[in-house]
Amino acid sequence: MIQAALFGIIASMTAMKIKSIRPEIGLVIGVVSSFILAAYGLKEMKQVLDVFETIRSYSGIPKSYFQILLKLIGISFLCEFTSNICKDSGQAAIGKQIEFAGKLSILVVSIPIFQTLLETVQKLMGSGT
Amino acid sequence: MSVNIIFRIAAVGILVTILVQVLKHSGREEQAFLLTLAGLILVLSWVIPYIYDLFESVQTLFTIS
C-alpha cells in the first residue's frame, strides 16, 4: 500500500511539473499512473474474489447470480475510472457520457434478475386469475 | 509499480520542449510542431501496454465477456 502511495505522489509531482512545460505529455503521465495504480489495486482484489467464490460454493447460491454481481462491480469500476480520467483531462462532457453509458449497461446486465424476481412473485401469488 | 515509466515520459517531455525551443529560434516552426507530435506519439506507444494490461485484468477478473 505504501508503494502505491509513494508511486502516486511521485507521479503527481512529475505530472504537475511536466504540465507546465508540455500540457499534453503531462496529461499522459496522469493517465498512465492512474492505470498502473488501478492494475495494482485489481491484483489485490483477486484474493478477495477467490474467498467470495469459496463462500458462495458453500452457501449454494447459483453461480449465475454471483457472475452478474461480479459484472456489475466491474462495470461500475470501469465507468467510474474512465469518467474520472476524462474529467482530469478537462472533458467533463465525455466523462458524463461514459457514466451514462455505464448506468445503462448496469441496467442491461441486471435484467435477468428482475425477470427471476417477477417469476417468483408470480409463482407465489399462484397467478391468481 | 515501476516508476521508471513515469520518468521516461517526463524525460521525453523535457527533451521535446528543449528541441522545440531550438527549432523555433532557428526559424523552423513546422519541424517544431512535427517534433511535438512525434514526442506525443512515442509516449502514447509506451502507455498502450499498460492500458491493455488493465482492461485485460478487468475482463478476466470480473468475467465480463
N, CA and C atoms of all chains as a GROMACS GRO file, in nm:
protein
  582
    1MET      N    1   0.084  -0.119   0.000
    1MET     CA    2   0.000   0.000   0.000
    1MET      C    3   0.089   0.126   0.000
    2ILE      N    4   0.198   0.117   0.082
    2ILE     CA    5   0.289   0.231   0.088
    2ILE      C    6   0.348   0.255  -0.049
    3GLN      N    7   0.376   0.144  -0.119
    3GLN     CA    8   0.432   0.157  -0.254
    3GLN      C    9   0.337   0.235  -0.343
    4ALA      N   10   0.209   0.201  -0.336
    4ALA     CA   11   0.112   0.271  -0.421
    4ALA      C   12   0.107   0.418  -0.385
    5ALA      N   13   0.110   0.448  -0.256
    5ALA     CA   14   0.101   0.588  -0.216
    5ALA      C   15   0.222   0.665  -0.266
    6LEU      N   16   0.340   0.606  -0.248
    6LEU     CA   17   0.462   0.675  -0.294
    6LEU      C   18   0.457   0.696  -0.443
    7PHE      N   19   0.416   0.590  -0.516
    7PHE     CA   20   0.408   0.600  -0.661
    7PHE      C   21   0.314   0.713  -0.700
    8GLY      N   22   0.201   0.724  -0.630
    8GLY     CA   23   0.104   0.828  -0.664
    8GLY      C   24   0.162   0.967  -0.643
    9ILE      N   25   0.234   0.984  -0.530
    9ILE     CA   26   0.289   1.117  -0.502
    9ILE      C   27   0.392   1.154  -0.608
   10ILE      N   28   0.482   1.059  -0.638
   10ILE     CA   29   0.587   1.090  -0.737
   10ILE      C   30   0.523   1.123  -0.871
   11ALA      N   31   0.423   1.042  -0.911
   11ALA     CA   32   0.361   1.062  -1.042
   11ALA      C   33   0.293   1.199  -1.046
   12SER      N   34   0.224   1.236  -0.938
   12SER     CA   35   0.152   1.364  -0.947
   12SER      C   36   0.250   1.480  -0.947
   13MET      N   37   0.362   1.464  -0.874
   13MET     CA   38   0.462   1.572  -0.879
   13MET      C   39   0.514   1.590  -1.022
   14THR      N   40   0.558   1.478  -1.082
   14THR     CA   41   0.614   1.493  -1.217
   14THR      C   42   0.507   1.540  -1.314
   15ALA      N   43   0.384   1.493  -1.296
   15ALA     CA   44   0.279   1.536  -1.390
   15ALA      C   45   0.260   1.686  -1.379
   16MET      N   46   0.261   1.737  -1.254
   16MET     CA   47   0.240   1.882  -1.240
   16MET      C   48   0.354   1.958  -1.306
   17LYS      N   49   0.478   1.906  -1.283
   17LYS     CA   50   0.592   1.979  -1.339
   17LYS      C   51   0.584   1.977  -1.491
   18ILE      N   52   0.559   1.857  -1.549
   18ILE     CA   53   0.561   1.847  -1.695
   18ILE      C   54   0.444   1.924  -1.753
   19LYS      N   55   0.331   1.932  -1.677
   19LYS     CA   56   0.214   2.001  -1.734
   19LYS      C   57   0.247   2.146  -1.762
   20SER      N   58   0.335   2.206  -1.679
   20SER     CA   59   0.364   2.348  -1.704
   20SER      C   60   0.444   2.364  -1.832
   21ILE      N   61   0.530   2.262  -1.865
   21ILE     CA   62   0.612   2.275  -1.986
   21ILE      C   63   0.532   2.225  -2.105
   22ARG      N   64   0.486   2.100  -2.096
   22ARG     CA   65   0.422   2.032  -2.212
   22ARG      C   66   0.286   1.983  -2.164
   23PRO      N   67   0.176   2.055  -2.181
   23PRO     CA   68   0.048   2.012  -2.121
   23PRO      C   69   0.007   1.872  -2.163
   24GLU      N   70   0.022   1.837  -2.294
   24GLU     CA   71  -0.036   1.709  -2.336
   24GLU      C   72   0.042   1.592  -2.276
   25ILE      N   73   0.176   1.605  -2.262
   25ILE     CA   74   0.252   1.493  -2.207
   25ILE      C   75   0.228   1.486  -2.056
   26GLY      N   76   0.205   1.602  -1.992
   26GLY     CA   77   0.170   1.597  -1.850
   26GLY      C   78   0.042   1.519  -1.829
   27LEU      N   79  -0.053   1.539  -1.921
   27LEU     CA   80  -0.179   1.464  -1.910
   27LEU      C   81  -0.154   1.314  -1.925
   28VAL      N   82  -0.064   1.278  -2.019
   28VAL     CA   83  -0.039   1.134  -2.041
   28VAL      C   84   0.022   1.074  -1.916
   29ILE      N   85   0.106   1.150  -1.847
   29ILE     CA   86   0.165   1.097  -1.723
   29ILE      C   87   0.055   1.069  -1.623
   30GLY      N   88  -0.042   1.161  -1.609
   30GLY     CA   89  -0.151   1.138  -1.515
   30GLY      C   90  -0.229   1.013  -1.554
   31VAL      N   91  -0.256   0.997  -1.684
   31VAL     CA   92  -0.336   0.882  -1.727
   31VAL      C   93  -0.261   0.752  -1.700
   32VAL      N   94  -0.133   0.747  -1.734
   32VAL     CA   95  -0.063   0.618  -1.722
   32VAL      C   96  -0.042   0.584  -1.576
   33SER      N   97  -0.022   0.684  -1.489
   33SER     CA   98  -0.003   0.648  -1.347
   33SER      C   99  -0.134   0.599  -1.288
   34SER      N  100  -0.248   0.654  -1.329
   34SER     CA  101  -0.374   0.602  -1.273
   34SER      C  102  -0.401   0.462  -1.325
   35PHE      N  103  -0.359   0.434  -1.450
   35PHE     CA  104  -0.377   0.297  -1.500
   35PHE      C  105  -0.292   0.200  -1.419
   36ILE      N  106  -0.167   0.238  -1.390
   36ILE     CA  107  -0.079   0.147  -1.317
   36ILE      C  108  -0.135   0.123  -1.177
   37LEU      N  109  -0.183   0.231  -1.112
   37LEU     CA  110  -0.236   0.214  -0.977
   37LEU      C  111  -0.361   0.126  -0.980
   38ALA      N  112  -0.444   0.142  -1.083
   38ALA     CA  113  -0.566   0.060  -1.092
   38ALA      C  114  -0.527  -0.087  -1.109
   39ALA      N  115  -0.425  -0.114  -1.194
   39ALA     CA  116  -0.384  -0.254  -1.213
   39ALA      C  117  -0.334  -0.310  -1.081
   40TYR      N  118  -0.260  -0.230  -1.006
   40TYR     CA  119  -0.209  -0.275  -0.877
   40TYR      C  120  -0.325  -0.307  -0.783
   41GLY      N  121  -0.428  -0.219  -0.781
   41GLY     CA  122  -0.542  -0.243  -0.694
   41GLY      C  123  -0.616  -0.370  -0.732
   42LEU      N  124  -0.628  -0.395  -0.864
   42LEU     CA  125  -0.705  -0.513  -0.907
   42LEU      C  126  -0.635  -0.640  -0.863
   43LYS      N  127  -0.499  -0.638  -0.862
   43LYS     CA  128  -0.430  -0.761  -0.816
   43LYS      C  129  -0.471  -0.790  -0.674
   44GLU      N  130  -0.481  -0.684  -0.589
   44GLU     CA  131  -0.522  -0.709  -0.451
   44GLU      C  132  -0.660  -0.772  -0.448
   45MET      N  133  -0.747  -0.726  -0.541
   45MET     CA  134  -0.886  -0.766  -0.534
   45MET      C  135  -0.902  -0.913  -0.571
   46LYS      N  136  -0.804  -0.969  -0.642
   46LYS     CA  137  -0.820  -1.108  -0.688
   46LYS      C  138  -0.837  -1.198  -0.567
   47GLN      N  139  -0.755  -1.179  -0.462
   47GLN     CA  140  -0.767  -1.269  -0.347
   47GLN      C  141  -0.906  -1.257  -0.285
   48VAL      N  142  -0.958  -1.134  -0.277
   48VAL     CA  143  -1.089  -1.116  -0.214
   48VAL      C  144  -1.193  -1.195  -0.292
   49LEU      N  145  -1.184  -1.188  -0.426
   49LEU     CA  146  -1.286  -1.257  -0.505
   49LEU      C  147  -1.274  -1.408  -0.488
   50ASP      N  148  -1.152  -1.460  -0.474
   50ASP     CA  149  -1.140  -1.606  -0.454
   50ASP      C  150  -1.209  -1.647  -0.325
   51VAL      N  151  -1.192  -1.566  -0.219
   51VAL     CA  152  -1.257  -1.601  -0.091
   51VAL      C  153  -1.408  -1.600  -0.110
   52PHE      N  154  -1.460  -1.498  -0.181
   52PHE     CA  155  -1.604  -1.494  -0.205
   52PHE      C  156  -1.651  -1.620  -0.278
   53GLU      N  157  -1.564  -1.665  -0.372
   53GLU     CA  158  -1.603  -1.782  -0.450
   53GLU      C  159  -1.621  -1.904  -0.360
   54THR      N  160  -1.526  -1.924  -0.268
   54THR     CA  161  -1.538  -2.041  -0.180
   54THR      C  162  -1.662  -2.026  -0.092
   55ILE      N  163  -1.687  -1.905  -0.040
   55ILE     CA  164  -1.805  -1.888   0.046
   55ILE      C  165  -1.931  -1.919  -0.033
   56ARG      N  166  -1.932  -1.871  -0.158
   56ARG     CA  167  -2.052  -1.895  -0.239
   56ARG      C  168  -2.073  -2.044  -0.263
   57SER      N  169  -1.961  -2.116  -0.285
   57SER     CA  170  -1.981  -2.257  -0.316
   57SER      C  171  -2.040  -2.328  -0.195
   58TYR      N  172  -2.010  -2.283  -0.070
   58TYR     CA  173  -2.073  -2.348   0.047
   58TYR      C  174  -2.220  -2.312   0.053
   59SER      N  175  -2.251  -2.183   0.024
   59SER     CA  176  -2.387  -2.138   0.054
   59SER      C  177  -2.486  -2.186  -0.051
   60GLY      N  178  -2.437  -2.234  -0.169
   60GLY     CA  179  -2.532  -2.292  -0.262
   60GLY      C  180  -2.607  -2.191  -0.345
   61ILE      N  181  -2.566  -2.062  -0.341
   61ILE     CA  182  -2.630  -1.965  -0.432
   61ILE      C  183  -2.586  -2.001  -0.574
   62PRO      N  184  -2.680  -2.002  -0.671
   62PRO     CA  185  -2.637  -2.040  -0.807
   62PRO      C  186  -2.531  -1.946  -0.860
   63LYS      N  187  -2.442  -2.000  -0.946
   63LYS     CA  188  -2.325  -1.925  -0.989
   63LYS      C  189  -2.367  -1.807  -1.075
   64SER      N  190  -2.480  -1.816  -1.146
   64SER     CA  191  -2.511  -1.709  -1.241
   64SER      C  192  -2.535  -1.578  -1.168
   65TYR      N  193  -2.601  -1.584  -1.051
   65TYR     CA  194  -2.625  -1.457  -0.979
   65TYR      C  195  -2.493  -1.395  -0.938
   66PHE      N  196  -2.400  -1.482  -0.893
   66PHE     CA  197  -2.272  -1.427  -0.848
   66PHE      C  198  -2.199  -1.364  -0.966
   67GLN      N  199  -2.213  -1.429  -1.084
   67GLN     CA  200  -2.144  -1.374  -1.202
   67GLN      C  201  -2.202  -1.237  -1.238
   68ILE      N  202  -2.335  -1.226  -1.229
   68ILE     CA  203  -2.394  -1.095  -1.261
   68ILE      C  204  -2.344  -0.991  -1.162
   69LEU      N  205  -2.334  -1.031  -1.035
   69LEU     CA  206  -2.285  -0.937  -0.934
   69LEU      C  207  -2.145  -0.890  -0.970
   70LEU      N  208  -2.060  -0.988  -1.008
   70LEU     CA  209  -1.922  -0.950  -1.045
   70LEU      C  210  -1.922  -0.855  -1.163
   71LYS      N  211  -2.008  -0.884  -1.262
   71LYS     CA  212  -2.012  -0.796  -1.380
   71LYS      C  213  -2.050  -0.655  -1.337
   72LEU      N  214  -2.146  -0.645  -1.245
   72LEU     CA  215  -2.189  -0.510  -1.203
   72LEU      C  216  -2.071  -0.436  -1.140
   73ILE      N  217  -1.997  -0.508  -1.055
   73ILE     CA  218  -1.882  -0.442  -0.990
   73ILE      C  219  -1.783  -0.397  -1.095
   74GLY      N  220  -1.757  -0.486  -1.193
   74GLY     CA  221  -1.659  -0.450  -1.296
   74GLY      C  222  -1.703  -0.329  -1.377
   75ILE      N  223  -1.830  -0.329  -1.414
   75ILE     CA  224  -1.880  -0.218  -1.496
   75ILE      C  225  -1.871  -0.088  -1.417
   76SER      N  226  -1.910  -0.092  -1.289
   76SER     CA  227  -1.909   0.036  -1.214
   76SER      C  228  -1.766   0.083  -1.194
   77PHE      N  229  -1.675  -0.013  -1.171
   77PHE     CA  230  -1.534   0.028  -1.154
   77PHE      C  231  -1.482   0.095  -1.280
   78LEU      N  232  -1.504   0.027  -1.396
   78LEU     CA  233  -1.450   0.081  -1.522
   78LEU      C  234  -1.510   0.216  -1.552
   79CYS      N  235  -1.642   0.226  -1.534
   79CYS     CA  236  -1.707   0.352  -1.577
   79CYS      C  237  -1.665   0.465  -1.486
   80GLU      N  238  -1.649   0.438  -1.356
   80GLU     CA  239  -1.603   0.544  -1.266
   80GLU      C  240  -1.462   0.586  -1.304
   81PHE      N  241  -1.380   0.487  -1.331
   81PHE     CA  242  -1.238   0.510  -1.360
   81PHE      C  243  -1.221   0.595  -1.485
   82THR      N  244  -1.287   0.554  -1.593
   82THR     CA  245  -1.268   0.627  -1.720
   82THR      C  246  -1.331   0.764  -1.714
   83SER      N  247  -1.444   0.777  -1.642
   83SER     CA  248  -1.505   0.912  -1.641
   83SER      C  249  -1.419   1.006  -1.560
   84ASN      N  250  -1.352   0.956  -1.455
   84ASN     CA  251  -1.263   1.046  -1.381
   84ASN      C  252  -1.145   1.087  -1.465
   85ILE      N  253  -1.092   0.992  -1.545
   85ILE     CA  254  -0.978   1.027  -1.631
   85ILE      C  255  -1.021   1.134  -1.730
   86CYS      N  256  -1.141   1.119  -1.786
   86CYS     CA  257  -1.186   1.220  -1.883
   86CYS      C  258  -1.203   1.354  -1.813
   87LYS      N  259  -1.254   1.352  -1.691
   87LYS     CA  260  -1.271   1.482  -1.622
   87LYS      C  261  -1.135   1.544  -1.596
   88ASP      N  262  -1.035   1.458  -1.562
   88ASP     CA  263  -0.900   1.512  -1.539
   88ASP      C  264  -0.851   1.585  -1.661
   89SER      N  265  -0.875   1.526  -1.778
   89SER     CA  266  -0.820   1.588  -1.898
   89SER      C  267  -0.910   1.700  -1.946
   90GLY      N  268  -1.007   1.744  -1.860
   90GLY     CA  269  -1.083   1.862  -1.895
   90GLY      C  270  -1.207   1.834  -1.977
   91GLN      N  271  -1.235   1.706  -2.009
   91GLN     CA  272  -1.350   1.676  -2.095
   91GLN      C  273  -1.464   1.627  -2.006
   92ALA      N  274  -1.528   1.721  -1.933
   92ALA     CA  275  -1.633   1.678  -1.840
   92ALA      C  276  -1.750   1.616  -1.916
   93ALA      N  277  -1.780   1.667  -2.036
   93ALA     CA  278  -1.896   1.614  -2.110
   93ALA      C  279  -1.874   1.468  -2.143
   94ILE      N  280  -1.754   1.434  -2.192
   94ILE     CA  281  -1.727   1.293  -2.228
   94ILE      C  282  -1.738   1.207  -2.103
   95GLY      N  283  -1.687   1.258  -1.991
   95GLY     CA  284  -1.696   1.182  -1.866
   95GLY      C  285  -1.840   1.152  -1.830
   96LYS      N  286  -1.926   1.254  -1.844
   96LYS     CA  287  -2.068   1.233  -1.810
   96LYS      C  288  -2.128   1.128  -1.902
   97GLN      N  289  -2.091   1.134  -2.031
   97GLN     CA  290  -2.148   1.036  -2.124
   97GLN      C  291  -2.106   0.896  -2.086
   98ILE      N  292  -1.981   0.880  -2.043
   98ILE     CA  293  -1.935   0.746  -2.005
   98ILE      C  294  -2.013   0.699  -1.883
   99GLU      N  295  -2.036   0.790  -1.788
   99GLU     CA  296  -2.114   0.748  -1.670
   99GLU      C  297  -2.253   0.705  -1.712
  100PHE      N  298  -2.313   0.780  -1.805
  100PHE     CA  299  -2.448   0.747  -1.852
  100PHE      C  300  -2.447   0.608  -1.917
  101ALA      N  301  -2.347   0.584  -2.003
  101ALA     CA  302  -2.340   0.453  -2.068
  101ALA      C  303  -2.319   0.344  -1.965
  102GLY      N  304  -2.240   0.373  -1.862
  102GLY     CA  305  -2.216   0.272  -1.759
  102GLY      C  306  -2.346   0.237  -1.687
  103LYS      N  307  -2.426   0.340  -1.652
  103LYS     CA  308  -2.552   0.311  -1.582
  103LYS      C  309  -2.641   0.225  -1.670
  104LEU      N  310  -2.646   0.260  -1.800
  104LEU     CA  311  -2.733   0.182  -1.890
  104LEU      C  312  -2.686   0.037  -1.895
  105SER      N  313  -2.554   0.017  -1.906
  105SER     CA  314  -2.510  -0.123  -1.920
  105SER      C  315  -2.534  -0.198  -1.790
  106ILE      N  316  -2.530  -0.127  -1.676
  106ILE     CA  317  -2.560  -0.195  -1.549
  106ILE      C  318  -2.705  -0.243  -1.553
  107LEU      N  319  -2.793  -0.154  -1.602
  107LEU     CA  320  -2.934  -0.194  -1.611
  107LEU      C  321  -2.950  -0.316  -1.701
  108VAL      N  322  -2.881  -0.311  -1.816
  108VAL     CA  323  -2.897  -0.421  -1.912
  108VAL      C  324  -2.850  -0.551  -1.849
  109VAL      N  325  -2.738  -0.544  -1.775
  109VAL     CA  326  -2.683  -0.669  -1.719
  109VAL      C  327  -2.777  -0.724  -1.613
  110SER      N  328  -2.847  -0.637  -1.541
  110SER     CA  329  -2.926  -0.689  -1.428
  110SER      C  330  -3.069  -0.720  -1.469
  111ILE      N  331  -3.100  -0.722  -1.599
  111ILE     CA  332  -3.237  -0.756  -1.640
  111ILE      C  333  -3.276  -0.896  -1.596
  112PRO      N  334  -3.189  -1.001  -1.615
  112PRO     CA  335  -3.230  -1.136  -1.574
  112PRO      C  336  -3.277  -1.143  -1.430
  113ILE      N  337  -3.213  -1.063  -1.344
  113ILE     CA  338  -3.251  -1.072  -1.203
  113ILE      C  339  -3.395  -1.022  -1.185
  114PHE      N  340  -3.428  -0.914  -1.258
  114PHE     CA  341  -3.567  -0.866  -1.248
  114PHE      C  342  -3.662  -0.975  -1.293
  115GLN      N  343  -3.624  -1.043  -1.403
  115GLN     CA  344  -3.717  -1.145  -1.455
  115GLN      C  345  -3.738  -1.254  -1.353
  116THR      N  346  -3.629  -1.304  -1.295
  116THR     CA  347  -3.650  -1.414  -1.198
  116THR      C  348  -3.733  -1.364  -1.081
  117LEU      N  349  -3.708  -1.237  -1.041
  117LEU     CA  350  -3.788  -1.185  -0.928
  117LEU      C  351  -3.935  -1.188  -0.964
  118LEU      N  352  -3.969  -1.138  -1.084
  118LEU     CA  353  -4.111  -1.134  -1.121
  118LEU      C  354  -4.168  -1.276  -1.128
  119GLU      N  355  -4.085  -1.370  -1.181
  119GLU     CA  356  -4.138  -1.507  -1.190
  119GLU      C  357  -4.169  -1.561  -1.052
  120THR      N  358  -4.074  -1.540  -0.958
  120THR     CA  359  -4.102  -1.595  -0.824
  120THR      C  360  -4.228  -1.531  -0.766
  121VAL      N  361  -4.242  -1.400  -0.784
  121VAL     CA  362  -4.362  -1.336  -0.729
  121VAL      C  363  -4.485  -1.397  -0.794
  122GLN      N  364  -4.474  -1.418  -0.926
  122GLN     CA  365  -4.590  -1.477  -0.997
  122GLN      C  366  -4.624  -1.613  -0.935
  123LYS      N  367  -4.520  -1.693  -0.913
  123LYS     CA  368  -4.546  -1.828  -0.857
  123LYS      C  369  -4.611  -1.814  -0.722
  124LEU      N  370  -4.555  -1.721  -0.638
  124LEU     CA  371  -4.608  -1.707  -0.502
  124LEU      C  372  -4.755  -1.670  -0.507
  125MET      N  373  -4.786  -1.574  -0.596
  125MET     CA  374  -4.925  -1.529  -0.599
  125MET      C  375  -5.014  -1.637  -0.662
  126GLY      N  376  -4.952  -1.745  -0.716
  126GLY     CA  377  -5.034  -1.851  -0.774
  126GLY      C  378  -5.104  -1.802  -0.897
  127SER      N  379  -5.044  -1.700  -0.962
  127SER     CA  380  -5.102  -1.639  -1.086
  127SER      C  381  -5.254  -1.633  -1.071
  128GLY      N  382  -5.296  -1.559  -0.966
  128GLY     CA  383  -5.438  -1.558  -0.927
  128GLY      C  384  -5.524  -1.498  -1.035
  129THR      N  385  -5.572  -1.577  -1.126
  129THR     CA  386  -5.664  -1.523  -1.230
  129THR      C  387  -5.809  -1.538  -1.181
  130MET      N  388   0.461  -0.169  -1.052
  130MET     CA  389   0.470  -0.045  -0.974
  130MET      C  390   0.602   0.028  -1.003
  131SER      N  391   0.648   0.008  -1.129
  131SER     CA  392   0.778   0.067  -1.157
  131SER      C  393   0.760   0.215  -1.193
  132VAL      N  394   0.844   0.297  -1.133
  132VAL     CA  395   0.828   0.442  -1.152
  132VAL      C  396   0.900   0.486  -1.278
  133ASN      N  397   0.986   0.396  -1.336
  133ASN     CA  398   1.070   0.449  -1.444
  133ASN      C  399   0.990   0.486  -1.567
  134ILE      N  400   0.869   0.426  -1.583
  134ILE     CA  401   0.791   0.468  -1.699
  134ILE      C  402   0.756   0.616  -1.685
  135ILE      N  403   0.728   0.659  -1.558
  135ILE     CA  404   0.692   0.799  -1.538
  135ILE      C  405   0.811   0.888  -1.574
  136PHE      N  406   0.931   0.848  -1.527
  136PHE     CA  407   1.047   0.934  -1.552
  136PHE      C  408   1.084   0.931  -1.699
  137ARG      N  409   1.061   0.819  -1.768
  137ARG     CA  410   1.091   0.815  -1.912
  137ARG      C  411   1.001   0.913  -1.986
  138ILE      N  412   0.872   0.913  -1.951
  138ILE     CA  413   0.779   1.005  -2.018
  138ILE      C  414   0.818   1.149  -1.986
  139ALA      N  415   0.856   1.173  -1.860
  139ALA     CA  416   0.896   1.310  -1.824
  139ALA      C  417   1.019   1.351  -1.904
  140ALA      N  418   1.114   1.257  -1.919
  140ALA     CA  419   1.236   1.289  -1.994
  140ALA      C  420   1.201   1.324  -2.138
  141VAL      N  421   1.110   1.245  -2.199
  141VAL     CA  422   1.071   1.276  -2.337
  141VAL      C  423   1.007   1.413  -2.342
  142GLY      N  424   0.924   1.445  -2.243
  142GLY     CA  425   0.858   1.575  -2.243
  142GLY      C  426   0.958   1.688  -2.239
  143ILE      N  427   1.057   1.678  -2.150
  143ILE     CA  428   1.154   1.786  -2.137
  143ILE      C  429   1.237   1.797  -2.264
  144LEU      N  430   1.276   1.679  -2.318
  144LEU     CA  431   1.359   1.679  -2.440
  144LEU      C  432   1.283   1.748  -2.554
  145VAL      N  433   1.157   1.710  -2.569
  145VAL     CA  434   1.078   1.769  -2.678
  145VAL      C  435   1.069   1.919  -2.659
  146THR      N  436   1.050   1.962  -2.534
  146THR     CA  437   1.037   2.106  -2.512
  146THR      C  438   1.164   2.178  -2.554
  147ILE      N  439   1.280   2.124  -2.513
  147ILE     CA  440   1.406   2.192  -2.547
  147ILE      C  441   1.424   2.198  -2.698
  148LEU      N  442   1.401   2.082  -2.764
  148LEU     CA  443   1.423   2.079  -2.909
  148LEU      C  444   1.328   2.175  -2.979
  149VAL      N  445   1.204   2.185  -2.926
  149VAL     CA  446   1.109   2.277  -2.991
  149VAL      C  447   1.160   2.419  -2.978
  150GLN      N  448   1.216   2.453  -2.860
  150GLN     CA  449   1.268   2.590  -2.845
  150GLN      C  450   1.379   2.615  -2.948
  151VAL      N  451   1.471   2.514  -2.958
  151VAL     CA  452   1.582   2.531  -3.052
  151VAL      C  453   1.528   2.550  -3.193
  152LEU      N  454   1.434   2.465  -3.232
  152LEU     CA  455   1.381   2.475  -3.370
  152LEU      C  456   1.312   2.608  -3.389
  153LYS      N  457   1.241   2.654  -3.288
  153LYS     CA  458   1.167   2.781  -3.302
  153LYS      C  459   1.265   2.894  -3.327
  154HIS      N  460   1.374   2.893  -3.242
  154HIS     CA  461   1.467   3.005  -3.258
  154HIS      C  462   1.534   3.003  -3.394
  155SER      N  463   1.556   2.882  -3.449
  155SER     CA  464   1.622   2.877  -3.581
  155SER      C  465   1.519   2.889  -3.692
  156GLY      N  466   1.395   2.928  -3.659
  156GLY     CA  467   1.301   2.965  -3.763
  156GLY      C  468   1.226   2.851  -3.825
  157ARG      N  469   1.236   2.725  -3.776
  157ARG     CA  470   1.165   2.614  -3.844
  157ARG      C  471   1.043   2.580  -3.758
  158GLU      N  472   0.933   2.653  -3.781
  158GLU     CA  473   0.814   2.630  -3.699
  158GLU      C  474   0.753   2.492  -3.727
  159GLU      N  475   0.750   2.453  -3.859
  159GLU     CA  476   0.678   2.327  -3.891
  159GLU      C  477   0.748   2.211  -3.823
  160GLN      N  478   0.885   2.207  -3.835
  160GLN     CA  479   0.954   2.092  -3.771
  160GLN      C  480   0.923   2.089  -3.622
  161ALA      N  481   0.915   2.208  -3.560
  161ALA     CA  482   0.887   2.208  -3.416
  161ALA      C  483   0.752   2.141  -3.389
  162PHE      N  484   0.651   2.175  -3.469
  162PHE     CA  485   0.520   2.115  -3.449
  162PHE      C  486   0.526   1.964  -3.472
  163LEU      N  487   0.596   1.922  -3.581
  163LEU     CA  488   0.605   1.778  -3.610
  163LEU      C  489   0.676   1.708  -3.496
  164LEU      N  490   0.779   1.772  -3.440
  164LEU     CA  491   0.853   1.708  -3.331
  164LEU      C  492   0.762   1.689  -3.210
  165THR      N  493   0.676   1.792  -3.184
  165THR     CA  494   0.584   1.775  -3.070
  165THR      C  495   0.495   1.653  -3.094
  166LEU      N  496   0.442   1.640  -3.217
  166LEU     CA  497   0.356   1.525  -3.248
  166LEU      C  498   0.434   1.395  -3.228
  167ALA      N  499   0.558   1.392  -3.279
  167ALA     CA  500   0.635   1.267  -3.270
  167ALA      C  501   0.655   1.230  -3.123
  168GLY      N  502   0.688   1.331  -3.040
  168GLY     CA  503   0.709   1.302  -2.897
  168GLY      C  504   0.583   1.245  -2.836
  169LEU      N  505   0.468   1.307  -2.870
  169LEU     CA  506   0.342   1.261  -2.811
  169LEU      C  507   0.313   1.117  -2.855
  170ILE      N  508   0.333   1.088  -2.984
  170ILE     CA  509   0.303   0.953  -3.032
  170ILE      C  510   0.395   0.851  -2.967
  171LEU      N  511   0.523   0.888  -2.949
  171LEU     CA  512   0.617   0.795  -2.885
  171LEU      C  513   0.569   0.765  -2.744
  172VAL      N  514   0.528   0.870  -2.669
  172VAL     CA  515   0.484   0.849  -2.530
  172VAL      C  516   0.359   0.762  -2.529
  173LEU      N  517   0.266   0.790  -2.624
  173LEU     CA  518   0.143   0.709  -2.626
  173LEU      C  519   0.176   0.563  -2.653
  174SER      N  520   0.276   0.537  -2.740
  174SER     CA  521   0.307   0.396  -2.769
  174SER      C  522   0.360   0.328  -2.644
  175TRP      N  523   0.425   0.401  -2.553
  175TRP     CA  524   0.470   0.339  -2.428
  175TRP      C  525   0.354   0.311  -2.335
  176VAL      N  526   0.248   0.396  -2.348
  176VAL     CA  527   0.140   0.389  -2.249
  176VAL      C  528   0.047   0.273  -2.282
  177ILE      N  529   0.034   0.243  -2.413
  177ILE     CA  530  -0.071   0.148  -2.454
  177ILE      C  531  -0.059   0.011  -2.386
  178PRO      N  532   0.062  -0.049  -2.367
  178PRO     CA  533   0.066  -0.179  -2.298
  178PRO      C  534   0.002  -0.172  -2.160
  179TYR      N  535   0.024  -0.064  -2.086
  179TYR     CA  536  -0.032  -0.057  -1.952
  179TYR      C  537  -0.185  -0.054  -1.959
  180ILE      N  538  -0.238   0.022  -2.056
  180ILE     CA  539  -0.384   0.029  -2.069
  180ILE      C  540  -0.439  -0.108  -2.103
  181TYR      N  541  -0.369  -0.179  -2.196
  181TYR     CA  542  -0.416  -0.311  -2.237
  181TYR      C  543  -0.415  -0.406  -2.118
  182ASP      N  544  -0.306  -0.399  -2.036
  182ASP     CA  545  -0.300  -0.489  -1.919
  182ASP      C  546  -0.417  -0.466  -1.828
  183LEU      N  547  -0.450  -0.337  -1.803
  183LEU     CA  548  -0.558  -0.310  -1.707
  183LEU      C  549  -0.688  -0.366  -1.759
  184PHE      N  550  -0.721  -0.338  -1.888
  184PHE     CA  551  -0.851  -0.384  -1.938
  184PHE      C  552  -0.855  -0.536  -1.943
  185GLU      N  553  -0.737  -0.599  -1.973
  185GLU     CA  554  -0.733  -0.745  -1.975
  185GLU      C  555  -0.763  -0.801  -1.838
  186SER      N  556  -0.700  -0.742  -1.734
  186SER     CA  557  -0.723  -0.797  -1.599
  186SER      C  558  -0.865  -0.770  -1.556
  187VAL      N  559  -0.924  -0.657  -1.595
  187VAL     CA  560  -1.063  -0.632  -1.557
  187VAL      C  561  -1.151  -0.737  -1.622
  188GLN      N  562  -1.124  -0.768  -1.749
  188GLN     CA  563  -1.210  -0.866  -1.817
  188GLN      C  564  -1.199  -1.002  -1.753
  189THR      N  565  -1.075  -1.044  -1.725
  189THR     CA  566  -1.064  -1.178  -1.667
  189THR      C  567  -1.118  -1.179  -1.525
  190LEU      N  568  -1.095  -1.072  -1.449
  190LEU     CA  569  -1.132  -1.074  -1.307
  190LEU      C  570  -1.284  -1.074  -1.294
  191PHE      N  571  -1.354  -0.988  -1.368
  191PHE     CA  572  -1.498  -0.975  -1.348
  191PHE      C  573  -1.575  -1.055  -1.452
  192THR      N  574  -1.510  -1.144  -1.521
  192THR     CA  575  -1.574  -1.231  -1.621
  192THR      C  576  -1.667  -1.154  -1.713
  193ILE      N  577  -1.624  -1.030  -1.746
  193ILE     CA  578  -1.702  -0.959  -1.846
  193ILE      C  579  -1.663  -1.016  -1.982
  194SER      N  580  -1.761  -1.034  -2.070
  194SER     CA  581  -1.729  -1.105  -2.195
  194SER      C  582  -1.632  -1.025  -2.277
   0.00000   0.00000   0.00000
